[in-house]
Amino acid sequence: MKWERVTGREQIAAVAALAREIWMRHYVPIIGAAQVEYMLEKFQSAEAIARQIAEEGCEYYLVPDAGYLALVPDRAENRMLLSKIYVREEMRGTGLGRAMVEFAEKRCAELGCGRLWLTVNRNNAGSIAFYERMGFRKARMAVTDIGGGFVMDDWWMEKAVPAAG
Ligand SMILES: CC(C)(COP(=O)(O)OP(=O)(O)OC[C@H]1O[C@@H](n2cnc3c(N)ncnc32)[C@H](O)[C@@H]1OP(=O)(O)O)[C@@H](O)C(=O)NCCC(=O)NCCS
């Protein structure tokens, strides 16, 4: 499968389109359509993704028509945020999610960050099970106000990543 580091407008548009498709199907039953629309606009519109890449040190990777991954290294804090990991419904259960986590671990080690961390909605049971299978452990609960009258009700999870070499 072809992996692309996302840099250009067309790739960003492809990520935004995949995000809309995957999020609408996956999150509407969990958080409702109004919050999904709000979060897509705030975090996964083409403009938001372009800003995250240009200004927030975020690395996006696209597997065309299959899924995408976003990572935010923070060397000062010795950690890397696994910010987004999404596989299209038709492609789940084929090992792509595992390959994405392994890629994130490799990148984390390469950049000298000691651990990977992420946030996951507390009602997103399948994904929590996936992360536990991949070696992440729940670290704490966090309720985050994201404006618009919405909150994110998450588990923070993390996994130690040994240095490369
Ligand atoms: C979570 C997600 C990225 C996993 O990707 P995937 O391609 O289906 O996962 P894989 O096929 O690589 O599975 C990897 C391992 O996790 C296990 N696993 C995957 N989904 C699981 C689930 N729902 N429950 C329990 N185990 C699961 C697999 O059995 C597999 O184990 P193995 O490799 O030891 O046999 C994907 O299901 C997804 O995009 N879900 C919806 C969006 C989402 O919630 N993303 C996370 C946001 S925080």
The ligand as a MOL file (V3000), in Angstrom:
LIG
                    3D

  0  0  0     0  0            999 V3000
M  V30 BEGIN CTAB
M  V30 COUNTS 48 50 0 0 0
M  V30 BEGIN ATOM
M  V30 1 C -9.1290 1.7740 15.3700 0
M  V30 2 C -8.6820 1.4850 13.9370 0
M  V30 3 C -7.7040 2.5590 13.4760 0
M  V30 4 C -8.0060 0.1050 13.8920 0
M  V30 5 O -7.5720 -0.1450 12.5710 0
M  V30 6 P -7.6850 -1.6050 11.8980 0
M  V30 7 O -7.0110 -1.5180 10.5690 0
M  V30 8 O -9.0750 -2.0690 11.9270 0
M  V30 9 O -6.8110 -2.4860 12.9090 0
M  V30 10 P -5.9350 -3.7920 12.5680 0
M  V30 11 O -6.6600 -4.6380 11.5740 0
M  V30 12 O -4.5570 -3.3690 12.1920 0
M  V30 13 O -5.9080 -4.4980 13.9870 0
M  V30 14 C -4.7520 -4.4960 14.8260 0
M  V30 15 C -5.0010 -5.3720 16.0350 0
M  V30 16 O -6.0220 -4.7790 16.8580 0
M  V30 17 C -7.1020 -5.6630 17.0300 0
M  V30 18 N -8.3460 -4.9000 16.9360 0
M  V30 19 C -8.7180 -4.0650 15.9440 0
M  V30 20 N -9.9370 -3.5540 16.1820 0
M  V30 21 C -10.3410 -4.1260 17.3560 0
M  V30 22 C -11.5320 -4.0190 18.1200 0
M  V30 23 N -12.5560 -3.2480 17.7230 0
M  V30 24 N -11.6210 -4.7400 19.2650 0
M  V30 25 C -10.6050 -5.5380 19.6710 0
M  V30 26 N -9.4390 -5.6760 18.9730 0
M  V30 27 C -9.3240 -4.9750 17.8250 0
M  V30 28 C -7.0230 -6.6350 15.8750 0
M  V30 29 O -7.6120 -7.8750 16.1960 0
M  V30 30 C -5.5330 -6.7530 15.6410 0
M  V30 31 O -4.9320 -7.6710 16.5130 0
M  V30 32 P -3.6850 -8.5820 15.9880 0
M  V30 33 O -2.8870 -7.7270 15.0240 0
M  V30 34 O -2.9380 -8.8970 17.2150 0
M  V30 35 O -4.3330 -9.7190 15.2980 0
M  V30 36 C -9.9150 1.4260 12.9860 0
M  V30 37 O -10.8000 0.4180 13.4290 0
M  V30 38 C -10.6800 2.7360 12.8830 0
M  V30 39 O -10.3450 3.5890 12.0690 0
M  V30 40 N -11.7450 2.8770 13.7020 0
M  V30 41 C -12.6590 3.9770 13.6570 0
M  V30 42 C -12.0450 5.3090 13.9100 0
M  V30 43 C -11.4490 5.4880 15.2750 0
M  V30 44 O -12.1210 5.3200 16.2740 0
M  V30 45 N -10.1610 5.8380 15.3050 0
M  V30 46 C -9.4650 6.1010 16.5380 0
M  V30 47 C -9.7830 7.4630 17.0060 0
M  V30 48 S -9.2370 7.7950 18.6540 0
M  V30 END ATOM
M  V30 BEGIN BOND
M  V30 1 1 1 2
M  V30 2 1 2 3
M  V30 3 1 2 4
M  V30 4 1 2 36
M  V30 5 1 4 5
M  V30 6 1 5 6
M  V30 7 2 6 7
M  V30 8 1 6 8
M  V30 9 1 6 9
M  V30 10 1 9 10
M  V30 11 2 10 11
M  V30 12 1 10 12
M  V30 13 1 10 13
M  V30 14 1 13 14
M  V30 15 1 14 15
M  V30 16 1 15 16
M  V30 17 1 15 30
M  V30 18 1 16 17
M  V30 19 1 17 18
M  V30 20 1 17 28
M  V30 21 1 18 19
M  V30 22 1 18 27
M  V30 23 2 19 20
M  V30 24 1 20 21
M  V30 25 1 21 22
M  V30 26 2 21 27
M  V30 27 1 22 23
M  V30 28 2 22 24
M  V30 29 1 24 25
M  V30 30 2 25 26
M  V30 31 1 26 27
M  V30 32 1 28 29
M  V30 33 1 28 30
M  V30 34 1 30 31
M  V30 35 1 31 32
M  V30 36 2 32 33
M  V30 37 1 32 34
M  V30 38 1 32 35
M  V30 39 1 36 37
M  V30 40 1 36 38
M  V30 41 2 38 39
M  V30 42 1 38 40
M  V30 43 1 40 41
M  V30 44 1 41 42
M  V30 45 1 42 43
M  V30 46 2 43 44
M  V30 47 1 43 45
M  V30 48 1 45 46
M  V30 49 1 46 47
M  V30 50 1 47 48
M  V30 END BOND
M  V30 END CTAB
M  END
